[in-house]
Amino acid sequence: MKSSDMDWVEHEAGNPPLMSETDFETVHALTEEQIHAAALADTDALPIPLGSDEALAHRGLVRVVNVKKLREELGLTQEGFAAAYRIPVGTLRDWEQRRKFPDAPARAYLTVIASSPQVVAKLLGAAA
């Protein structure tokens, strides 16, 4: 997309809303089915499909474990999770804050932790 194809709008906080040509009465009158059909028809914003890991991989997508959600579900602090699963706490923080993303081996490890957290912690504890 060329920058000449875009409109730039500046709006100062506290100023009244900008005028728009959008007919909000029509927008608010749309049914859920109409909204869903319009979303599916927009090729620039297709929804991410649900399905198996294989179906997602076929589309070039990879399911990633939400590290923060996993840690919170296990009731662990960042330090506790990092210690239990031998992940540097700085790395864990970077993943949770989306500054960095787990590489393929780390994603595989997080998937194993998510499926059997107690077993992984027990095996790592026994190996120490």
C-alpha positions in Angstrom: 0.0 0.0 0.0 1.4 3.4 -1.0 1.4 6.2 1.6 -0.6 8.2 -1.0 -3.4 5.7 -0.6 -3.9 6.5 3.0 -5.7 9.4 4.8 -4.0 10.8 7.9 -6.2 12.3 10.6 -4.9 14.2 13.6 -7.2 14.5 16.7 -6.3 16.2 19.9 -7.5 14.6 23.1 -10.4 16.5 24.6 -11.6 17.8 21.3 -15.1 16.8 20.0 -15.2 13.6 17.9 -14.4 13.9 14.3 -17.2 13.9 11.8 -17.6 10.8 9.7 -19.8 9.7 6.8 -20.6 6.5 8.6 -24.3 5.9 9.1 -24.3 4.6 12.6 -28.0 3.9 12.7 -27.5 1.4 9.9 -24.5 -0.1 11.6 -26.4 -0.5 14.9 -29.3 -2.1 13.1 -27.2 -4.9 11.7 -27.9 -8.4 13.0 -25.2 -10.7 14.2 -25.6 -12.8 11.1 -25.1 -9.7 8.8 -22.0 -8.7 10.8 -20.6 -12.2 10.6 -21.3 -12.3 6.8 -19.6 -8.9 6.3 -16.6 -10.0 8.3 -16.2 -13.2 6.2 -16.5 -11.2 3.0 -13.7 -8.9 4.0 -10.6 -10.6 2.5 -8.3 -8.3 4.3 -9.5 -9.3 7.8 -10.5 -13.0 7.6 -10.9 -14.6 11.0 -8.3 -17.2 12.2 -9.8 -20.6 11.6 -10.4 -23.0 14.5 -9.2 -26.5 14.0 -6.5 -29.0 14.7 -2.8 -28.2 14.7 -2.5 -30.0 11.4 -5.3 -27.9 9.8 -3.7 -24.7 11.1 -0.2 -25.8 9.9 -1.7 -26.4 6.4 -2.6 -22.6 6.4 0.8 -21.6 7.7 -0.4 -21.0 11.2 1.1 -22.3 14.5 -0.8 -22.6 17.8 1.3 -21.1 20.6 0.9 -21.7 24.3 -0.1 -18.5 26.2 2.8 -18.6 28.7 1.3 -16.1 31.2 -2.1 -17.8 31.2 -0.4 -21.2 31.7 1.7 -19.9 34.6 -1.4 -18.3 36.2 -3.5 -21.4 35.8 -0.7 -23.3 37.7 -0.8 -20.7 40.4 2.9 -19.9 40.1 4.8 -16.7 40.2 7.2 -15.9 37.4 10.1 -16.9 39.7 8.3 -20.1 40.7 7.5 -21.1 37.1 11.0 -20.3 36.0 12.5 -22.4 38.7 10.2 -25.3 38.4 10.7 -25.6 34.6 14.3 -24.3 34.4 13.5 -21.4 32.2 15.4 -18.2 32.8 13.1 -15.7 34.5 14.1 -12.9 32.1 13.2 -15.1 29.1 9.8 -15.9 30.8 9.2 -12.2 31.3 10.1 -11.4 27.7 7.6 -14.1 26.5 4.8 -12.9 28.8 5.3 -9.3 27.8 5.5 -10.2 24.1 8.9 -8.6 23.7 10.2 -12.0 22.4 8.5 -15.1 21.2 9.5 -18.7 22.0 11.4 -20.5 19.3 10.3 -23.9 18.0 12.0 -26.0 20.7 10.7 -23.7 23.4 7.1 -23.9 21.9 7.4 -27.7 22.0 8.6 -27.6 25.6 5.8 -25.2 26.6 3.2 -27.5 24.9 4.6 -30.5 27.0 4.4 -28.4 30.2 0.8 -27.4 29.3 -0.3 -31.0 28.8 1.5 -32.5 31.9 2.8 -29.8 34.2 3.2 -32.0 37.3 5.0 -34.7 35.4 7.5 -32.3 33.8 8.2 -30.6 37.2 8.6 -34.0 38.9 11.0 -35.2 36.2 13.1 -32.1 36.3 13.2 -32.2 40.1 14.4 -35.8 40.1 17.1 -34.9 37.5 18.5 -32.1 39.7 
